[in-house]
Amino acid sequence: MTKQTQNEKNPFGLPGAPEELEISLTGKCNLRCKYCFYADEMAALDDLPAQRWQDFFSEAGGIGVHRLTLSGGEVFTRPDLFALIDSLIENKMRYSILTNGTLINEKVIASFNEGKRRPRLDSIQVSIDGSRAAVHDLSRPPASFERALRGLRLLKEKGFPVAVRVTINRHNVHDLPNIARLLLDDVGLNSFGTNSADRFGSARCYGQDVVLTKDEWDFAVKIMKDLITKYPGRINAAAGPLAFAENVAEIETAMADGKTGLPRRGKLSACGGVFSKMGILHDGSMVPCNMLPTMVMGKIGETPLQEIWLLGHHINVLRKRYETPITTIPGCENCRFAGFCTGGCPAIVFAQHNTLDAVDRENCYKKYVERKNVPV
């Protein structure tokens, strides 16, 4: 095989398989949250039967996929969930679970204790969005909080590798210190993660209720900075106000040292996930990311996973985007902060602009500086 032919079959020099797959096993959920990204456009899609998933797990394990992240919808609504978990284990893969926590009970715990289900489990992430029902249940259906907290406490008590994600929104932004106390001091978690509600999925309809205003965003940035000082190393984020606060601190430190940019920035490089993982929707559609559900590249059982991973159109567009200079984006040509910018999450960019050739203007450092009237 010539080098040219090799490059045509693997233009980015990728490994032969994604390290991880994010799999939405079902579109069904026992809740209907106001900011869920996996909503609306998913309603017409059917869940795949167990055998289709089991065949796919055999394919994925056979080409070297290491891990699966299982979510929904709500993953525990599938009555055959543990049969599917056994199948992925048989194919030499590990797994994590994302859940709202409300369906976790002693029976579920007992099911995890069978076979190799516990040893192959990396984590179970539960969503908690308030320190009490009066806050949490504003963005989720009534009575969600007590059930989710019960599930979280049960997992912690039984020694599971449990994690929590707090989605910062208009209902809980002023409750963040209380949420931190609940999770870190009361429940006794080692840490928890945060992100924020954005305008896709059901938040397209409820965005005015849940998506932070500019003032609320700036308030959340300040609060999160205070909280990571109080709880060093115990609160993390890949997106949202905390991630933005950490980015601001890094930029301002670099500028104080006379730098005009940072390594691996100045391009649309915010997300490197497309070089290590991809997503599968509950109807078997293969997508670059589950937050980009319209970018379908094929269906499992119809097109080989390895072919989509290496040559899928949409995922390669996202990979090429990684090298696009910020200064080529309209409105950013002369930005003095371009060398510090990565453009933002592609899914958020696409939701805002219906194109990938743009930046997330809601979380822009330049706009933040202008709002705060900070001299730089």
N, C-alpha and C positions, 0 to 999 in steps of 0.2 A: 504494500500500500504506500503510495507517495505521500509526502508530507502535506501537499495541497489537499489530497482526498481525505486525509486524516483530519485536517482542520475543518473541512466542509462537514464532516460527521460530528465534530466536537469543536466548534469555533472558539469556545472560551477555555479550552483545556480543562474541563470539569472532570471530577471523578465519575465513574460509570453509573452512579446512582445518587439520589439525594441522601444526605445523612438522616434526614427526618421528614416525615409526612404529617401534615396537620389534617386530620380526617374528621369531617362532620358526619357522624354515623346516622343522624336523624334530623329531620326538620321539625319534629314535634317537640313541644315544650309544655310543661305544666304551669309556666308563668308567661306573662307578656310584659316585658320590661320596656320602658319608654325610650331607651337608648340602644337597644340591641341591634348590632350591625347585621345579624343573621335573621333578617325578617323581610316582610313584604314580598320582594321578588322571589323569595324561596317558597312561598305558600303553594305554588302550583307543582312543585317538584315532588316526586314520590321517593320514599325510602327504598334503598336496594334491599333485597332479601339476603339472609345470612350467607347463603352459598356463594353469591356473587362477591361478597366481602372476603369470604374465606379463600376463594380462588385468587383474589387480588393480593391477599396477604402472602400467599405462596409465591406469587410473582415478585412482590416487593422484597421479601426475604431472600429470594433466589438471586436477585441482582445486587444485594448488599445494603439495603436500607437498614439502619440501626434502630431507629426509634419511631414510634407513632404517638401523636398527641390526639386523644379521642375527645370529641366535643359534640355539640348539637347546634341548634335545639338544646334539649337537655338529655344527656347521654343515658341517664338512668331510667328514662322512659322506655328504652328498648328492652323487652323481656328476654331477648337472647344476648344481652350484653356480655355475660360471662362466657358464653360459648365462643363469642368473637374474640374475647381476650385470650381464651385458651388457644385459639387458632393462631393468633399473632405470636404467642409464646412458642408454639410448636415450630414456627418459622424463624425462631432465633432472634426475635426483636424484643425490645423493651418498650414501655409505654408510660404515658402520663394521661391524666384526666382533667378536663375543665368542667365544672358543675356549679349549679346555683346552690347546691348543698341541701335542698329541702327534702330530698327523697332518701337521704342517707339515714339508715337505722340499723338496729342490731342484726337484722337478717342480711342486709347488704354487707356489714362487717364480716359476718360468718362466711359469706360467699367468697370474699377476698382471701380468707384463710385457707382455702382449698388449693391443692397443687402448688404450682409455682407463681400464683397470681401476686402474692405479696412480694416475693423476692425480685420479680421483674418490674415492679411498679416504681417509677422514679418519683412521682408526686401526684397529689390530688389538689387542685386549686379550687377554692370556694370563693364565691363573690359575696362580699359584705360591703354595704354602701351606707351604713349609718351606725351610730353607737347605740341606737334604740329604734324601736319600731316606728316611732313618730317621724323619724328621718328616713330610714332605710325604705319603708313601704311607700314613700311618696313617689319613687321612681320604679317601684315594683308592685305587684298586686298585694292587697291586704293580707296580713298574717304571714308574710314571707320571712320577716326578720327572725321571729322566734324559731321557725323551722330550720332556717339556714344556720343560725347560731347553735342550735341543738346538734345539727350534723357536724359542724366544725368542732365543737367541744368533744363529741364522740370520737371523731378521728384523732384528735390530739390525745385524748385519754387512752386510746388503744395503740398509740405509738406509730401512727401512719405518718409518712412524709407529707405533711399537709402544708399548703401555701394559701395565701389570701390575696385577692386582687380587689382594690377599692377603685371604683370608677368615679372620679371627681366630677360633680355636676352641680347645677344650681341649688339642688335640694340639700346637699351635704357639705358644701364648701365651708360653711361656718362651723360645722361639726367635726372638722378634721382633727383637732386636738383630742376630742373625746373619743373618736374612732381609734386613734393611736393608743390612747390609754386602754381602751377595751381590748384591743388585739395584743398589745405588747405586755401590758401590766396585768390585766385580768385573765385573758385566755392563756397568756404566757408563750406566744409565738416568738420564735427567734427573730423573725422579720416579716414584713409584708410588702406588696408591690402596689403601685398606683398607675393609673392612666387617666384619661378624661373622656367624657362623652363628646362625640362629634356628629356632624350632620350626614350620616348615612344610615341605612336600615330604617328602623322605626323612628329614629331621631329626625328623619326628614319631615315627619308629621308632627313630632313633639319637640322639635329643636328649641322652640321658643321657651319651653318649660324646663329643659334639661341642660342645654349647651351654655357654658359660661359666657357672660358678657365680658367685654374688655376689662371693666373694673373688677369683676369677680375673678377673672384670670390673674390679674396683677395681685389681687388679694391672696389668691391661692399660692402664687409663686412665693410671696412673703411668708405665709404660714408654713409652707413646706420647708423653706430655708430654716425657719425657727425649729421645726420638728426634727430635721436631720441633725441639728446641733444638740437638741435634747436627747435624741436617740441615735447616736452615731453608728453608722453601718447597719441599721436595722430597718430602714425604709428605702426602697429602690424604685426605679422607674425606667422604662425604655421610651416612654412617651408621656405627654401631659405636663402639668405645671412643674412637677419636681424635675423631670428631665430638662425642661426649659431653664429652670433655675440653675441647674448644674452647668448647662451650656453657657448661660450668661456669665457665670463666674469664671469659666474657662476662657471665654472670649475677653473679658475685662482684664484678667491676669495677663493674657498674651499681649493685649494692646498696651498695658502698662510697661511691658518689656520691649515695646517698640515693634512688635510683630504686626504684619498686615494680613496674616492668614495662619492656618493650622494644617498639619499634615492630613492628607486624604479629604480635604475640604475644598471649597471653591467649585464643586461639581454637584450634580444631582445624585449624591452618594449616601443619602440618609439611611437607606435600607440595603444591607448586604444579604438579606435572607434568601434571595433568589439564587445565590451561589451555593446554598446548602440544603434548602428545603422547598417544598411546594405544597399545594393544598388539594384536597379532594372533597367535593360537595356530596351531600347525602344521596343524590341521584347518580353518583359515579362520575360526575363531570370533573375533569382535571383542570385546575386553574393555578396561576402563579402563587396566589395567596387567597385564603378564604375571605379576606376582606375586599377582594376584587372578583366577585362571583360572576360577573358578565364576561370575563375574559376566558371563555372556555376554549380549551385546546384539544379536547378529545374526551372519550369515555373509557372507563376501565373495562377491560374485557374486549374492547374494540380496537384500540391503538395501544401498542406496548408502552408501558411506563417509561422505559429507558429512552425510547424515541422521543416522547414528549419532553422528558427531562433535558435531553441534549439539544433538540431541534425545535421544540414548541415555539410558535411565533411570539406569543405574548410574553412569555418568560424571557425570551431573548431580547425583545424590545426593552424590557426592564433592565436587563443586564447591560445593554448598550447605553441606556440612560445614565448609568453609573459614571460614565466618562463625559457627560455633557456639561460644559462650563456654565456656571450660574450666569455669567455675563452675556450669554446668548439668549437668555429668557427675557421676553419683553417686560420692561419696567425695572429690570435689574442690571441693565447694561453698565451704568455708572455708579453702582452701589459701592460705597467705600468699605462695606462689610462683606463683600462677596467672597473674599478669601476665607471667611469663617463659616460660610453657609453650606448646608447640605441639601437644601430644598424641601425637606420635610417628608413625612411618610407618603409613599406613592398612592396609597388608597385614599388618604385624606385629600391629597392634591386632585385626584381624579374625581372625588365627590364634589369638590369645590368648583372645578373648571371643566369637567367632562373631557379632559385631555391630560396626558402625562407630561407634556411640554410646558410645565408651569411649576410654581413653588407654592408652598403653604403660606399664604399671606396672613393668615390668622395668627401664626406663631413666628412672626418675623422679628428678628432682633432690632432692625432699623425702626420698625413701627413701635416696638416696645420702648426704645430710647426716646422716640418723639413723644410718646404718651407720658413718659416719666420726666421728660425735659432734663435728661441726664447729659451733662457736658462730656464729650469724648474727643 
